[in-house]
Amino acid sequence: MLNPAQASVVTTEGHCLVAAGPGSGKTHVASMRAARLLKDYPTDRLCGDLHRRGRA
């Protein structure tokens, strides 16, 4: 289940940057957004990138 802030990221059109603390559901939001985009757009028009910073 997504909270209102997460749901707004999933349904936002265009580019989106998600920056939040540990355990906040960033990976879940990214996967839900990707699933929505794959359903709604031709796959030859999509490019995704997910970056994680390692622990110091």
VMD Tcl script that builds the backbone (N, CA, C; Angstrom):
set m [mol new atoms 168]
animate dup $m
set s [atomselect $m all]
$s set {name element resname resid chain x y z} {
  {N N MET 1 A 0.840 -1.171 0.000}
  {CA C MET 1 A 0.000 0.000 0.000}
  {C C MET 1 A 0.892 1.243 0.000}
  {N N LEU 2 A 0.585 2.164 -0.859}
  {CA C LEU 2 A 1.362 3.394 -0.951}
  {C C LEU 2 A 0.708 4.508 -0.140}
  {N N ASN 3 A 1.543 5.308 0.521}
  {CA C ASN 3 A 0.997 6.476 1.200}
  {C C ASN 3 A 0.774 7.578 0.156}
  {N N PRO 4 A 0.115 8.679 0.490}
  {CA C PRO 4 A -0.197 9.711 -0.508}
  {C C PRO 4 A 1.036 10.284 -1.220}
  {N N ALA 5 A 2.132 10.488 -0.505}
  {CA C ALA 5 A 3.347 11.016 -1.135}
  {C C ALA 5 A 3.920 10.014 -2.135}
  {N N GLN 6 A 3.941 8.732 -1.773}
  {CA C GLN 6 A 4.438 7.702 -2.675}
  {C C GLN 6 A 3.541 7.567 -3.893}
  {N N ALA 7 A 2.241 7.611 -3.693}
  {CA C ALA 7 A 1.298 7.486 -4.800}
  {C C ALA 7 A 1.466 8.634 -5.795}
  {N N SER 8 A 1.759 9.827 -5.301}
  {CA C SER 8 A 1.947 10.964 -6.210}
  {C C SER 8 A 3.188 10.770 -7.073}
  {N N VAL 9 A 4.223 10.131 -6.538}
  {CA C VAL 9 A 5.423 9.842 -7.330}
  {C C VAL 9 A 5.102 8.820 -8.417}
  {N N VAL 10 A 4.350 7.799 -8.075}
  {CA C VAL 10 A 4.021 6.739 -9.034}
  {C C VAL 10 A 3.211 7.294 -10.196}
  {N N THR 11 A 2.335 8.251 -9.940}
  {CA C THR 11 A 1.443 8.766 -10.988}
  {C C THR 11 A 1.941 10.041 -11.658}
  {N N THR 12 A 3.083 10.577 -11.230}
  {CA C THR 12 A 3.638 11.794 -11.826}
  {C C THR 12 A 4.062 11.539 -13.267}
  {N N GLU 13 A 3.730 12.466 -14.146}
  {CA C GLU 13 A 4.161 12.371 -15.541}
  {C C GLU 13 A 5.543 13.007 -15.681}
  {N N GLY 14 A 6.356 12.474 -16.551}
  {CA C GLY 14 A 7.676 13.050 -16.802}
  {C C GLY 14 A 8.729 12.554 -15.829}
  {N N HIS 15 A 9.821 13.283 -15.769}
  {CA C HIS 15 A 10.963 12.906 -14.937}
  {C C HIS 15 A 10.612 13.014 -13.463}
  {N N CYS 16 A 11.294 12.198 -12.661}
  {CA C CYS 16 A 11.010 12.204 -11.237}
  {C C CYS 16 A 12.273 11.823 -10.475}
  {N N LEU 17 A 12.590 12.560 -9.433}
  {CA C LEU 17 A 13.706 12.255 -8.549}
  {C C LEU 17 A 13.139 11.939 -7.174}
  {N N VAL 18 A 13.515 10.795 -6.626}
  {CA C VAL 18 A 13.057 10.397 -5.293}
  {C C VAL 18 A 14.272 10.362 -4.377}
  {N N ALA 19 A 14.251 11.173 -3.362}
  {CA C ALA 19 A 15.316 11.201 -2.354}
  {C C ALA 19 A 14.651 11.131 -0.988}
  {N N ALA 20 A 14.930 10.068 -0.251}
  {CA C ALA 20 A 14.308 9.881 1.061}
  {C C ALA 20 A 15.214 9.011 1.914}
  {N N GLY 21 A 14.912 8.927 3.171}
  {CA C GLY 21 A 15.725 8.183 4.112}
  {C C GLY 21 A 15.569 6.673 3.991}
  {N N PRO 22 A 16.390 5.936 4.737}
  {CA C PRO 22 A 16.335 4.478 4.699}
  {C C PRO 22 A 14.997 3.943 5.214}
  {N N GLY 23 A 14.505 2.905 4.551}
  {CA C GLY 23 A 13.269 2.270 4.985}
  {C C GLY 23 A 12.008 3.019 4.633}
  {N N SER 24 A 12.121 4.007 3.743}
  {CA C SER 24 A 10.956 4.830 3.405}
  {C C SER 24 A 10.168 4.309 2.207}
  {N N GLY 25 A 10.664 3.254 1.545}
  {CA C GLY 25 A 9.929 2.657 0.440}
  {C C GLY 25 A 10.336 3.143 -0.941}
  {N N LYS 26 A 11.552 3.685 -1.077}
  {CA C LYS 26 A 12.011 4.195 -2.378}
  {C C LYS 26 A 12.027 3.104 -3.445}
  {N N THR 27 A 12.549 1.938 -3.108}
  {CA C THR 27 A 12.629 0.847 -4.082}
  {C C THR 27 A 11.235 0.383 -4.485}
  {N N HIS 28 A 10.330 0.308 -3.541}
  {CA C HIS 28 A 8.952 -0.085 -3.845}
  {C C HIS 28 A 8.287 0.933 -4.770}
  {N N VAL 29 A 8.497 2.213 -4.482}
  {CA C VAL 29 A 7.941 3.274 -5.323}
  {C C VAL 29 A 8.525 3.194 -6.731}
  {N N ALA 30 A 9.840 2.977 -6.832}
  {CA C ALA 30 A 10.482 2.883 -8.150}
  {C C ALA 30 A 9.931 1.702 -8.942}
  {N N SER 31 A 9.722 0.563 -8.293}
  {CA C SER 31 A 9.205 -0.609 -9.009}
  {C C SER 31 A 7.740 -0.418 -9.406}
  {N N MET 32 A 6.947 0.233 -8.551}
  {CA C MET 32 A 5.548 0.505 -8.897}
  {C C MET 32 A 5.456 1.494 -10.067}
  {N N ARG 33 A 6.336 2.499 -10.059}
  {CA C ARG 33 A 6.361 3.483 -11.146}
  {C C ARG 33 A 6.766 2.805 -12.455}
  {N N ALA 34 A 7.780 1.946 -12.396}
  {CA C ALA 34 A 8.225 1.228 -13.593}
  {C C ALA 34 A 7.114 0.333 -14.129}
  {N N ALA 35 A 6.406 -0.358 -13.244}
  {CA C ALA 35 A 5.305 -1.221 -13.676}
  {C C ALA 35 A 4.209 -0.407 -14.356}
  {N N ARG 36 A 3.886 0.759 -13.816}
  {CA C ARG 36 A 2.871 1.619 -14.424}
  {C C ARG 36 A 3.320 2.110 -15.792}
  {N N LEU 37 A 4.581 2.526 -15.896}
  {CA C LEU 37 A 5.090 3.007 -17.176}
  {C C LEU 37 A 5.116 1.895 -18.223}
  {N N LEU 38 A 5.515 0.694 -17.823}
  {CA C LEU 38 A 5.554 -0.432 -18.764}
  {C C LEU 38 A 4.165 -0.791 -19.266}
  {N N LYS 39 A 3.160 -0.569 -18.409}
  {CA C LYS 39 A 1.783 -0.853 -18.800}
  {C C LYS 39 A 1.224 0.218 -19.741}
  {N N ASP 40 A 1.616 1.480 -19.510}
  {CA C ASP 40 A 0.999 2.605 -20.211}
  {C C ASP 40 A 1.740 3.112 -21.440}
  {N N TYR 41 A 3.020 2.764 -21.598}
  {CA C TYR 41 A 3.813 3.330 -22.688}
  {C C TYR 41 A 4.510 2.238 -23.477}
  {N N PRO 42 A 4.818 2.509 -24.770}
  {CA C PRO 42 A 5.597 1.534 -25.545}
  {C C PRO 42 A 6.995 1.379 -24.936}
  {N N THR 43 A 7.471 0.165 -24.840}
  {CA C THR 43 A 8.756 -0.079 -24.173}
  {C C THR 43 A 9.940 0.512 -24.931}
  {N N ASP 44 A 9.796 0.791 -26.209}
  {CA C ASP 44 A 10.911 1.407 -26.930}
  {C C ASP 44 A 11.030 2.896 -26.625}
  {N N ARG 45 A 10.145 3.439 -25.804}
  {CA C ARG 45 A 10.166 4.860 -25.441}
  {C C ARG 45 A 10.560 5.072 -23.971}
  {N N LEU 46 A 11.030 4.026 -23.295}
  {CA C LEU 46 A 11.341 4.121 -21.869}
  {C C LEU 46 A 12.818 3.907 -21.590}
  {N N CYS 47 A 13.322 4.629 -20.601}
  {CA C CYS 47 A 14.672 4.435 -20.113}
  {C C CYS 47 A 14.639 4.669 -18.609}
  {N N GLY 48 A 15.145 3.743 -17.848}
  {CA C GLY 48 A 15.132 3.890 -16.393}
  {C C GLY 48 A 16.510 3.681 -15.810}
  {N N ASP 49 A 16.754 4.300 -14.679}
  {CA C ASP 49 A 18.043 4.182 -14.010}
  {C C ASP 49 A 17.817 4.329 -12.504}
  {N N LEU 50 A 18.385 3.436 -11.739}
  {CA C LEU 50 A 18.239 3.472 -10.288}
  {C C LEU 50 A 19.627 3.489 -9.667}
  {N N HIS 51 A 19.919 4.486 -8.871}
  {CA C HIS 51 A 21.223 4.616 -8.229}
  {C C HIS 51 A 21.086 4.420 -6.731}
  {N N ARG 52 A 22.024 3.709 -6.176}
  {CA C ARG 52 A 22.094 3.549 -4.723}
  {C C ARG 52 A 23.477 3.916 -4.264}
  {N N ARG 53 A 23.555 4.615 -3.180}
  {CA C ARG 53 A 24.848 4.969 -2.624}
  {C C ARG 53 A 25.199 3.936 -1.560}
  {N N GLY 54 A 26.389 3.369 -1.658}
  {CA C GLY 54 A 26.814 2.370 -0.677}
  {C C GLY 54 A 27.070 2.997 0.677}
  {N N ARG 55 A 27.065 2.161 1.687}
  {CA C ARG 55 A 27.338 2.661 3.044}
  {C C ARG 55 A 28.780 3.089 3.157}
  {N N ALA 56 A 29.016 4.141 3.893}
  {CA C ALA 56 A 30.372 4.656 4.072}
  {C C ALA 56 A 31.101 3.870 5.135}
}
mol reanalyze $m
mol bondsrecalc $m
mol representation Tube
mol addrep $m
